[in-house]
Amino acid sequence: MANDVLVQRTRLKILLTGSSGLIGSALRPFMETCGHQVTRLPRISKGFGPPPARAWDPEKGAFPSSALEGFDAVIHLAGENIAALRWTRGKKARIRDSRVRGTRHLCEALARLQHPPRVLLSASAIGYYAVTSS
């Protein structure tokens, strides 16, 4: 009888930072395949035309009005690219600061919402693991 029961999955509205990174670029299509509505929250890029309607500056915490409202969950994966350039003292500081500041600004903005998301999932990498052959 249990096989006759149709289980309805909840379809979530998800906001995703870090959607162009290693994990985010794979997670987004997977979540969409599962039926969830995924909205990217890209960083504001300098010199590439006007920013998309939903974009942010993780350093300043600048969010467009209502960019965070109306989501069931936020998945936060944004941070300085760990694979680009040599890890100088300055690069290490930028990696750390990008994660600390970006997460702090995002959490502060979510806390101010009238209807904050039920879930915030934040993940960050500080290491790089190369592919090796056996």
C-alpha angles and dihedrals in degrees: 000000000000089000090061093060114098110215114212114212119215112246109218133204103227130189113207128197119189091033094152095052129096096274099029094053090057097037097054098060091041092054091046090051087055088057100257122137107236122194118191120224101200126187118260105260120212117229098010100100128266116342119253117263091262109043135126144198105228092196094057099025090234111167126176113245113281093001091131100038122106103027128129093205141011121209110197116198101143124129145120113304107262095195097056121089132349117304100250121166089264093049091051090051091050091050092051096040093049090057098042097043096039093050093045093050092046093049092047091051092047091050090057095055121111089223109023120192117269092231136039115185115186126181131172136180125211098176138061122221115198122213111252129189121233 
